Amino acid sequence: MSEATPEPTAPAADPRDGLAVSARDLTKRYGSGDAAVDALRGVSVDFPKGQFAAVMGPSGSGKSTLMHILAGLDSPSSGSVTIDGTEITSLSDKQLTMLRREKVGFVFQFFNLLPMLTAEENLELPMTIAGRKVDPAWERELVTSVGLDDRRRHRPSELSGGQQQRVALARGLISRPAVLFADEPTGNLDSATSEEMLRLLRHSVDEYGQTIVMVTHDGRAAAFADRVLFLRDGLIVQDHGHLEADAIYDVVKSLE
């Protein structure tokens, strides 16, 4: 009697399938010899899809360096970064540029809007550069969600700082990126406008499933996140779930 044919087994799930960004053993050294500075000293971290993570730490802790390497804006001295299943540290410059256009969105402290373009044209710019068509329904959804319905035709000089940052946020989301990196997104805004921006970031996570990695020095901003990571001397020294602002400032003080 012949043996029963074994049932085919499903391929093992890649543990990175549920991750927007994954980094392994990242190091970054500037300079050489006695003048060498190690900005990152072996950082491994995962950011699941749909998570809002805040990265904090004292000046010189390596948080901005980490964000730039995770976003493919800088290369590590060693280690690897994977964005939405693609390992990026081995890509050519052209391949990396294409991946950033498709998979990565950015919001910076300085709004980086082109002054000769309208709000709508600035918002559409990533898609224009990539040669991709804008989904009109998605654009309308974004414009409405950030409260810019009546400002679409205005140029940056005709917009307040908060309105400019809302354009920048919509621009960062227009391509439906795997991850949105936000570098001190409230650093140029007053407290009331900062809270509006943070609520919009929170909304994009809760309503659209957007993954956000935000670098900030502001504990009130980090309190909007699902997770707060703290760096010191190029290493992640604490990694928490949601924290209230007072608890965040207590950790920051302990690290200083």
C-alpha positions in Angstrom: 0.0 0.0 0.0 1.5 3.3 -1.1 2.0 6.1 1.4 -0.3 9.0 1.2 1.0 12.0 -0.6 1.8 14.6 2.0 -0.2 17.8 1.9 1.8 20.7 0.4 3.0 23.1 3.0 2.5 26.8 2.7 5.7 28.9 2.4 6.8 30.3 5.7 5.6 33.8 6.2 8.2 36.5 6.0 8.2 38.2 9.4 8.7 41.5 7.6 5.4 41.3 5.8 3.6 43.3 8.5 6.4 45.9 8.7 6.5 49.2 6.9 10.2 49.8 7.9 12.8 47.5 9.4 16.4 48.2 10.3 19.2 45.8 11.4 22.4 46.7 13.0 22.7 50.2 11.7 25.9 52.1 12.3 26.9 55.5 11.0 30.4 56.9 11.5 31.4 60.4 10.4 35.1 61.1 10.0 38.0 58.8 10.8 40.7 58.2 13.4 40.7 60.4 16.5 38.1 62.7 14.8 35.6 59.9 14.2 32.1 60.3 15.5 29.7 57.4 15.8 26.2 58.8 15.3 24.6 55.3 15.3 26.2 52.3 17.1 24.2 49.2 16.0 20.5 50.2 15.9 17.9 47.5 15.1 14.2 48.5 15.0 10.9 47.6 13.3 8.0 49.8 12.6 4.7 47.9 11.9 2.3 49.0 9.3 -0.3 51.5 10.6 1.8 52.6 13.6 2.5 56.2 14.7 6.0 56.2 16.3 7.8 59.1 17.8 11.6 59.2 18.0 13.1 61.3 20.8 16.5 62.0 22.4 18.9 64.7 23.5 20.8 66.7 20.9 23.4 64.5 19.3 21.6 61.3 20.2 21.4 60.2 16.6 17.6 60.6 16.0 17.9 62.7 12.9 20.6 60.4 11.5 18.4 57.4 12.1 15.5 59.0 10.3 17.5 60.0 7.3 18.9 56.5 6.9 15.5 54.9 7.4 14.1 57.1 4.7 17.0 56.5 2.3 18.2 60.0 2.4 21.6 58.9 3.8 23.4 55.6 3.8 24.6 53.7 6.8 28.2 52.8 7.4 26.9 49.2 8.0 23.6 47.5 8.5 20.5 47.2 6.4 17.1 49.0 6.0 14.0 47.4 4.4 11.0 49.5 3.3 7.8 47.7 2.6 9.7 44.5 1.8 12.5 46.0 -0.3 16.0 46.1 1.1 17.2 49.6 0.2 20.9 49.8 1.2 21.9 47.8 -1.9 19.9 49.8 -4.4 21.4 52.1 -6.9 20.8 55.8 -6.7 18.2 55.6 -9.4 16.4 52.7 -7.9 16.5 54.4 -4.5 15.0 57.6 -6.0 12.2 55.5 -7.6 11.5 53.7 -4.4 11.3 56.9 -2.4 8.8 58.4 -4.9 6.5 55.4 -4.6 7.0 54.3 -0.9 8.0 57.3 1.2 6.4 60.5 2.1 8.0 63.4 4.0 6.9 66.3 6.2 9.7 68.7 7.3 9.9 71.4 9.9 10.4 73.9 7.1 7.5 73.4 4.7 9.5 73.2 1.5 6.7 74.5 -0.7 7.6 75.9 -4.1 6.6 79.6 -4.0 5.5 79.8 -7.7 3.1 76.9 -7.4 -0.4 76.9 -5.9 -1.3 74.8 -2.9 -2.9 72.2 -5.2 0.2 72.2 -7.5 2.5 71.8 -4.5 0.3 69.0 -3.2 0.4 67.1 -6.5 4.2 67.7 -7.0 5.4 64.2 -6.0 2.9 62.6 -8.4 3.9 65.0 -11.2 7.6 64.3 -10.7 6.9 60.6 -10.7 4.9 60.8 -13.9 1.8 59.3 -12.2 -1.8 60.4 -12.3 -3.4 61.8 -9.2 -6.5 60.0 -8.0 -9.1 62.9 -8.0 -11.2 61.2 -5.2 -8.2 60.7 -3.0 -7.0 64.3 -3.6 -10.4 65.7 -2.7 -10.4 63.5 0.5 -7.0 64.8 1.5 -7.7 68.4 0.8 -10.9 68.2 2.8 -9.3 66.3 5.7 -6.6 69.0 6.1 -9.1 71.8 5.7 -7.8 73.4 2.5 -10.9 73.3 0.3 -10.9 77.1 0.0 -7.1 77.5 -0.3 -6.4 75.2 -3.3 -5.5 78.1 -5.6 -3.5 80.1 -3.1 0.3 80.3 -3.3 2.4 79.7 -0.2 2.9 83.5 0.4 -0.9 83.7 0.8 -1.1 81.0 3.4 -0.4 81.0 7.1 2.3 78.7 8.5 -0.2 76.2 9.6 -1.9 76.1 6.2 1.5 75.7 4.5 2.2 72.7 6.8 -1.2 71.2 6.0 -0.3 71.4 2.3 3.0 69.7 3.1 1.2 66.9 5.0 -1.3 66.4 2.1 1.7 66.3 -0.3 3.3 63.7 1.9 0.2 61.5 1.8 -0.8 62.0 -1.9 1.1 58.9 -3.1 -0.2 56.7 -0.3 3.3 56.0 0.9 4.3 52.9 2.9 5.7 55.3 5.5 5.5 59.0 6.2 8.6 60.5 7.9 7.9 63.6 9.8 11.0 65.6 10.9 10.0 68.1 13.7 6.7 68.8 11.9 5.5 71.2 14.5 8.8 73.0 15.1 7.8 76.1 13.2 4.2 76.3 14.5 2.6 77.9 17.5 1.1 75.6 20.1 -2.5 75.8 18.8 -1.5 75.2 15.2 0.9 72.4 16.4 -2.0 70.6 18.0 -4.1 70.9 14.8 -1.2 69.4 12.8 -0.7 66.5 15.3 -4.4 65.7 15.2 -4.2 65.5 11.4 -1.2 63.1 11.7 -3.2 61.0 14.2 -6.2 61.1 11.8 -4.1 59.8 8.9 -3.1 56.8 11.0 -6.5 56.1 12.4 -8.5 56.6 9.3 -6.1 55.7 6.5 -3.8 53.2 8.2 -0.8 55.4 7.5 2.5 54.5 9.1 4.3 57.5 10.5 7.8 57.8 12.0 8.2 61.3 13.6 11.3 62.8 15.0 10.5 65.4 17.7 11.9 67.1 20.7 8.4 68.0 22.0 6.9 65.6 24.5 3.4 67.0 23.8 3.8 66.0 20.1 5.2 62.5 21.0 2.1 62.0 23.3 0.0 61.7 20.1 2.0 58.6 19.0 1.3 54.9 19.6 4.9 54.4 20.5 7.8 56.5 21.8 11.5 55.5 21.3 14.3 57.2 23.0 17.9 57.4 21.7 21.1 58.3 23.5 24.6 58.2 22.1 23.6 56.4 19.0 21.5 53.6 20.6 17.9 53.0 21.3 17.8 53.0 25.1 14.1 52.9 25.8 11.1 51.8 23.7 7.6 52.4 25.1 4.0 52.2 23.9 1.9 55.3 24.2 3.0 57.7 26.9 1.5 60.9 28.2 3.5 64.1 27.9 4.6 64.2 31.6 5.9 60.7 31.5 7.8 61.5 28.2 9.5 64.5 29.8 10.5 62.4 32.8 12.3 60.0 30.5 13.9 62.9 28.5 15.2 64.4 31.8 16.6 61.0 32.9 18.5 60.8 29.6 20.0 64.2 29.9 
